[in-house]
Amino acid sequence: MIINLSSPHIHGGDSVRMTIISVILALLPAAVVSVYLFGWLAFLLITLCMVACVATEFIALRMMGRPATPVGDGSAALTGLLLALTLPAYIPWWMALLGSIIAIVLGKQLYGGIGYNLFNPALAARVILLISFPLNMTTWIIPMHVAAPMIDLYNFSDCINLFLFGPEAIGRTLDAITMASPLGHIKTEWSQGIGVTEALRNYDYSYLDAFLGREAGSIGETSALALLIGGIYLLARHTISWHIPFTYLTTVLVLAAIFNMVDPAHYAPPLFHLLAGGLILCAFFMATDPVSSPVTSTGRIVFGIGCGILTWSIRTYGGYPEGAMFAVILMNCAVPLIDHYCRPRVYGR
Amino acid sequence: MLHTLLRSTGERPGIFSGGIEPEMSKITAHAPISTSLIAPIYILPIKQHIGEACTPIVSIGEHVFRGQKIAKSQGYVSVPVHAPTSGKVVKIEEHAIPHPSGMGLPSIFIEPDGNDTRDESLEPISDYRERDPAELRERVRLCGIAGLGGAVFPTFIKLLKDQRNPIETVVLNGIECEPYLTNDHRLMLEMPKAIITGLDIIMHMVGAKRAIIAIEDNKADAAEAIRHELDRMPEMEHVEVRLLPTRYPQGSEKQLVQVLTGKEIPARKLPMHIGVLCQNVGTTRAIFDAVMRGRPLTERIVTVSGDAVPRPGNMLTRIGTPMRFIFAQHGLEHFQEVHLLHGGPMMGERLKSPDVPVVKSTNGLLAMHSKTMMDAHKVEQPCIRCGHCGVACPVNLVPNLLADQCRNEQFEKAATYNLFDCIECGACSYVCPSNIPLVHYFRYGKGQLSQITRAKGFANASKERSEAREARIEREKAERAAKRSKVRTEHMPKPVDENPTDVKSSAEKDDVSTDAKGDES
């Protein structure tokens, strides 16, 4: 209890915990879809990451001799959920565990805990995992309901064997049960001299599938629909403001549209960019992470535009097929600068 | 969404940026104004306004009448204090005033004689339209009127007919955007005629052609009462009643002027610089009493409310009444586990004890159970930079960055982030999910910054003094050296020694002696 003699003496009732719970609620549709598409694998991954993050936070706070009360605010659980949703359905369990520890220790507690981290912890951990284990992090299990599956993801024993002991334990090769993501596919094809239009045709790409989520990718990133439901809930609840998602997505769309008009064979169409990869997840849940994004409206607009330009550029010209998380991480670095220069005009000045 | 869009377009009447919509809890809105009983003792602090303290002009044992001046003002920014009833001055000594620190001020104690006899020395001025504004202004000053909205700035200062800054519009502030408070509401509802006449007096004094009475839409009945009264006064057709959507802090002068005119008051300027004069409705009634009835300010309407008060209400209260006596009339006698607030919950002050008097700034007396107060179960948590504070800020500051700077003692940086433009409305603290007492940090920062500025001014002044002294010593030294060399050249046609170091060393010797002299003086 603080003895506060200073006004105001009443409070609106908003709390950090309610804010975090609302984000977890907003991610539920995406989590449900991930379990629908990737079965027990997604369930195991989400559970492991969330439990590992909460446990790591508890241990880290204890080791630093701090009270463990911040564990109760749910931010570690949210980090675990976000991290899991950005991972491929199959990665070795210890990689997911390592990612969770990295997220909490390197991404959050080293900076001083909640409120002080420069980067979104889940995103930072995912980037570190991607750079450390590029092969595993870009190997996508064929989701259920896409084609005749080589593995029944709704079969618990198959899934847990795969998760704990690898594909050999269930008598399959990794190649047999995985496929390329749309973004990875067009990048590979382009390197072999095949244009985007052609590549999308031979991939059998469908906008509807991409919107609903029936495509290869990270477990929580595939369904634009589920993510949009959560995003709209957060906007309606005023947990996030419209500035970052709107400017981020619009920038990507506009850039893609202009370049697609100039050379449709080289540059992917705007709608493809919008629905592909982690863009929508990043726009609504990662870039809007309040701690690592600007506080002012103008700053958020600048931030969103920057994320958009970087995402499109990395996807188009970079070595990695997906650029959304790199874009957000890079823009996170610019936040103190943006905050300083994007302050609103003060009344009467 | 529409509101956000409109807000972001900047200058536009009807809108101020930011703001919040707190639970208004106006539980006393339908409670008619009652009149307080005569208290057993009245305690009148010698300073109840912004500015300089008064000097008592009565002696112990002296009999005074109601409305008699008992302390005279000193300096320009000051107004006198009057006896609230007839009786005997029993003592003059320090007593606690309504302030969170529990600090005291010299106060005059009056024991009523029960007759409540008035001092009738001030003539009523009913033909105010024929009078010189300066005469009316002196009357307002003599009657001790200060802004009754809570700021208690001496009112007569604002009522100046200034040729350089002519007042075009008088704004009557009946917004009362603080939760719980209903004293202005009831006043407008029950005494519309006094308010409109008071407004006419103000308009005559400053030569304004137009007036707006601004009322929030949760007081539609008050607006109706005033409109009804205006309809019966055809000569007041240039007065407009404007009903505004309820939003805190609309009653703040800067925000209200922006809402009504679309113009912002420039930083470090006053409303009069854009041709506007703002007056609270309570102050307007006090002006009416002073001019039309010749009565100094000895009473005001106080809202007594809060969930710990058994019979909340609005009460016409003499200034100087002990608060315990007021609460007792509303059924509250025990103060364990009860928080007392002087003013509204957004900007009011916490009181340590009910044993302080009602003063001119007392618009509300709230008694709340501990559980409804902000800090009952809340612990300050780290800022998660959600930015809600910036959205709520009516002057467009970035409160969370400012709070960081104040906490980290980067006060000069905070000043460049416009710390002093903060109006301390509390909207940021109200919305903060981390329960950070932002306004508290800003007050601390402002205090520290004022001290730094003062210290710097002092250092600069002493630096200037010491530089002036060094320059003088230097000059005197040069003069002496010149004189000496002149003497030498006169008496010794061929100087023995032309070595300048000798001259210098002798000058230095002189310097030491002047230094010593200088220090002594």
Boltz contact constraints between the chains, C-beta under 6 A:
constraints:
  - contact:
      token1: [A, 2]
      token2: [B, 375]
      max_distance: 6.0
  - contact:
      token1: [A, 2]
      token2: [B, 380]
      max_distance: 6.0
  - contact:
      token1: [A, 4]
      token2: [B, 375]
      max_distance: 6.0
  - contact:
      token1: [A, 4]
      token2: [B, 437]
      max_distance: 6.0
  - contact:
      token1: [A, 5]
      token2: [B, 100]
      max_distance: 6.0
  - contact:
      token1: [A, 5]
      token2: [B, 350]
      max_distance: 6.0
  - contact:
      token1: [A, 6]
      token2: [B, 437]
      max_distance: 6.0
  - contact:
      token1: [A, 6]
      token2: [B, 440]
      max_distance: 6.0
  - contact:
      token1: [A, 7]
      token2: [B, 347]
      max_distance: 6.0
  - contact:
      token1: [A, 7]
      token2: [B, 348]
      max_distance: 6.0
  - contact:
      token1: [A, 7]
      token2: [B, 426]
      max_distance: 6.0
  - contact:
      token1: [A, 8]
      token2: [B, 346]
      max_distance: 6.0
  - contact:
      token1: [A, 8]
      token2: [B, 426]
      max_distance: 6.0
  - contact:
      token1: [A, 8]
      token2: [B, 429]
      max_distance: 6.0
  - contact:
      token1: [A, 8]
      token2: [B, 430]
      max_distance: 6.0
  - contact:
      token1: [A, 9]
      token2: [B, 341]
      max_distance: 6.0
  - contact:
      token1: [A, 9]
      token2: [B, 345]
      max_distance: 6.0
  - contact:
      token1: [A, 9]
      token2: [B, 373]
      max_distance: 6.0
  - contact:
      token1: [A, 9]
      token2: [B, 374]
      max_distance: 6.0
  - contact:
      token1: [A, 10]
      token2: [B, 345]
      max_distance: 6.0
  - contact:
      token1: [A, 10]
      token2: [B, 374]
      max_distance: 6.0
  - contact:
      token1: [A, 11]
      token2: [B, 374]
      max_distance: 6.0
  - contact:
      token1: [A, 12]
      token2: [B, 430]
      max_distance: 6.0
  - contact:
      token1: [A, 12]
      token2: [B, 431]
      max_distance: 6.0
  - contact:
      token1: [A, 14]
      token2: [B, 433]
      max_distance: 6.0
  - contact:
      token1: [A, 15]
      token2: [B, 433]
      max_distance: 6.0
  - contact:
      token1: [A, 16]
      token2: [B, 381]
      max_distance: 6.0
  - contact:
      token1: [A, 16]
      token2: [B, 384]
      max_distance: 6.0
  - contact:
      token1: [A, 16]
      token2: [B, 433]
      max_distance: 6.0
  - contact:
      token1: [A, 16]
      token2: [B, 434]
      max_distance: 6.0
  - contact:
      token1: [A, 19]
      token2: [B, 433]
      max_distance: 6.0
  - contact:
      token1: [A, 114]
      token2: [B, 382]
      max_distance: 6.0
  - contact:
      token1: [A, 115]
      token2: [B, 382]
      max_distance: 6.0
  - contact:
      token1: [A, 115]
      token2: [B, 383]
      max_distance: 6.0
  - contact:
      token1: [A, 115]
      token2: [B, 384]
      max_distance: 6.0
  - contact:
      token1: [A, 290]
      token2: [B, 384]
      max_distance: 6.0
  - contact:
      token1: [A, 290]
      token2: [B, 385]
      max_distance: 6.0
  - contact:
      token1: [A, 290]
      token2: [B, 386]
      max_distance: 6.0
  - contact:
      token1: [A, 291]
      token2: [B, 384]
      max_distance: 6.0
  - contact:
      token1: [A, 291]
      token2: [B, 385]
      max_distance: 6.0
  - contact:
      token1: [A, 295]
      token2: [B, 385]
      max_distance: 6.0
  - contact:
      token1: [A, 295]
      token2: [B, 387]
      max_distance: 6.0
  - contact:
      token1: [A, 295]
      token2: [B, 390]
      max_distance: 6.0
  - contact:
      token1: [A, 295]
      token2: [B, 398]
      max_distance: 6.0
  - contact:
      token1: [A, 295]
      token2: [B, 400]
      max_distance: 6.0
  - contact:
      token1: [A, 296]
      token2: [B, 390]
      max_distance: 6.0
  - contact:
      token1: [A, 296]
      token2: [B, 398]
      max_distance: 6.0
  - contact:
      token1: [A, 343]
      token2: [B, 398]
      max_distance: 6.0
  - contact:
      token1: [A, 344]
      token2: [B, 396]
      max_distance: 6.0
  - contact:
      token1: [A, 346]
      token2: [B, 395]
      max_distance: 6.0
  - contact:
      token1: [A, 346]
      token2: [B, 396]
      max_distance: 6.0
  - contact:
      token1: [A, 346]
      token2: [B, 418]
      max_distance: 6.0
  - contact:
      token1: [A, 346]
      token2: [B, 421]
      max_distance: 6.0
  - contact:
      token1: [A, 347]
      token2: [B, 264]
      max_distance: 6.0
  - contact:
      token1: [A, 347]
      token2: [B, 395]
      max_distance: 6.0
  - contact:
      token1: [A, 347]
      token2: [B, 396]
      max_distance: 6.0
  - contact:
      token1: [A, 348]
      token2: [B, 264]
      max_distance: 6.0
  - contact:
      token1: [A, 348]
      token2: [B, 265]
      max_distance: 6.0
  - contact:
      token1: [A, 348]
      token2: [B, 266]
      max_distance: 6.0
  - contact:
      token1: [A, 348]
      token2: [B, 267]
      max_distance: 6.0
  - contact:
      token1: [A, 349]
      token2: [B, 267]
      max_distance: 6.0
